Amino acid sequence: MMRRSLLACGIATLLAFVTTGLLGTLRLAHGQTPVELELATWWWAVPTRGDALRKITAAFSVEYPQVKIKEFSIPYPRFEETLMVRLAAGNAPDVVTASDTMFFSFMTREHLAPLDTMVNLARLKNEFLPAQRIGEVSGRTYGVLVDYVSYALLINKRLFREAGIAQPPRTPEEFLSVAKRLTRAPDQFGYGVRHTMDQEAGWWYEASFWVIGFGGRWAVDGKPAVNSAPVVAAVRFLKEMYDAGIFPKGVDSATYRRMFYHEKVAMLTDNQNHIVISRTQNPAIEVEAVPPPFKQPVTHVESVFLTIPKAARHPKEAAAFLEFFQRHLKDYGLAARNIVNSKSANEAIFKEAPHLRTFVELPVVPDAILPAGFETRLPEFRNIVLKHVSNVLVRNLDPKAEMDAAQAELEEKVVKKP
């Protein structure tokens, strides 16, 4: 009921707003066919995200009937690959959501248009979170941050209680011990996590979470550091978890998250969206967000941007939508119950969703996901590293030897061939 109420309040606010500036220049001439603006995002298939986004787009189209929003929906694991094919073929959607890793994949191949002359950013900048800087490259803005998620440890309090576990784990060693106690395969697992190359983009977030927890960085001072002692220790721990059988092997994120909602998985290292989704899918679930299981709890951030491809067919209308969305981030955040790229909006959102403070109060490692100095080479960097991590997990190869091999491959293929 609360979520429906929030959605209703958000849409009422949107429909009551009279927009000026760029949006005011868009008018439907008599007899003119409405412009079909294609919006590509994995959010369409996410219950809370999809609901909130459809309310926003409906409000936009009611206010500006000269634009009709067309949905292009691809699940997150296949989104980057699918969009890359379309962008390369010149068959681009008009607006594309891009996580920070996808953002640099698209940027590297010069598929994104600069927004500085298309969107009025000046009046928005005082509200921006620091993560907005990720969308700014060489003095130009190529993405407007709209969504901000970070990782914490999500636990099922009922499963903990029934197993006699009084408190969440606070170190990796405690985490592994607790996960073993909560595993009764194949009916129940202590943990759910991405760990396969077919989910490479998402797996990078999971692997990075453990790397920073062990004090590691993928790159230091503009040089790969994937064979450093902390990174090797993290990879060795990933192998321990894999061999312990604490998570269902070979399943994708949609599957193990669904198992979490249905209380067949006890812990996730995941973002705040999955508290709302868990409660939506299973109102009886006792889910709580707690700090990551590290001696010094830290986390990383996944930033999601709205972008306009260079090949967009309707860039003017796309820019109008970006401005509309950004000005109404509070309504979107209240509906999606999530942190957004607006300082004042977040204060209102925290009042309705206090659990979000857990995620924003954790110290953030800024270069956890994007290796410092290799941001625009992330796809290649990531693929090389995870192939060698996969060798450790699946082929039982030595963690140190594999990370040495990954370091050498990066130096040869990424460092020496810019």
C-alpha positions, 0 to 999 in steps of 0.5 A: 500500500505504501509503495502504491501511495508513493507512486500515486503522489509522485505522478500527481506531482508530475502531472501538476508541474508546468515545465519551461525551457527546452520542453516548452519548445516542443509542440505538436502541430495540427495533424502531426504524428507524435514522435516515437522516442525509444527508451532502452533500459533493463529497468522496464523488467524490474518491478519497482524500477519499471513501475516508477519509470512508467509513471514518469514516462506517462507523465511526460507524454501527457504533458507533451503529447507530441512525444510517445515513449517506446519501451526497449527492454533487455534484461541486465545481463544481456543489455550491454552486448545487445545495445553494443550491436545496435549502436554499432549498426547505427540503429540506436535508441533515443535514450539509453540507460548505462551503468558506469561500466557500460557507460565507458564501453559505449564511450570507448567506441564513441557512441555517445553524444555530449549533452552540454549543448543539449541539456541545461545542466547549469541549474542542476549542478548544485544538486548533483552527487559527486558520482556525477563526475563519472559521466564527465569526460575530457570536460564534456558531459556524456551522461546524467546520473539518475540512479545510485546503488551501492552494495551492503550485506542483505540477510534473511533474519528468520533463517539466521534466527532458526540457525541460531546465528545471533549477529551478522558476520563481520569478517570474511572468515565469519561470513564463510562460517555463517554461510556454511551453517546456513547451507543445506544444499540443494534446498537452501544456500547460505549465499547467492552470487554471480560467478560465471563469464556469461554474466561478466558485467555483473560478476565484475561488481561481485568480484570487486566487492570482495577485492576492496574488502581485502584492501585491494585495487585492480589498478594503482597509479595508472598501472594494473595491480591484479597480482598484488597480495590483497587481490590474490587473497580475495581471489583465493577467498572466492575459490574457498567459497566456490569449493565450499558449495555455499552458493548455487553454482551455474545459476544466473543472478535472476535465479539466485535473487528469486531464491533469496526472495523465496527464502532459499538463499540466506545472504546476498551481497547486493544493492538496496533495490533488492530490499524493496523487490524482496518485500514486494515479491514476499511480504513476509520476508525479514530482510535487513541490510547490514555493513559488509563483512569486512574488518573495515566495512567499505563498499562500491557504487554503481552509478546509472546514467541517462545517455543520448547516442550520437545516432539517436533519431530524435535528439531534441526530444531525448534531451527534453526527456533527460531534463524532465527526468532530472527535475523530477528525481524526487518523485522517481526516488520516492516511487522506486524507493532509491537514492538519486542524483539530488541532495535535497531529494534524497533527504525526502527519500530517507524519511520514507525509506530509512533503510537507505541510509545504511547504503549511503553511510558506508565508506565508498572506494571510488576506483573499485569498479573502474580501474584507475587509469583504465576507465575507458578500457574497462571491457577489455580489462575486465574480461582478461581479469575474470577469465583468469579468476574463472580458471581458478574457480572452475579449473582449480588453477593456482590463484597467484599464478593465474593473477600473475598471468592476468597481470602479464596479459594486461600489460601486454594487451592493455598497457602497451596497446592503448 
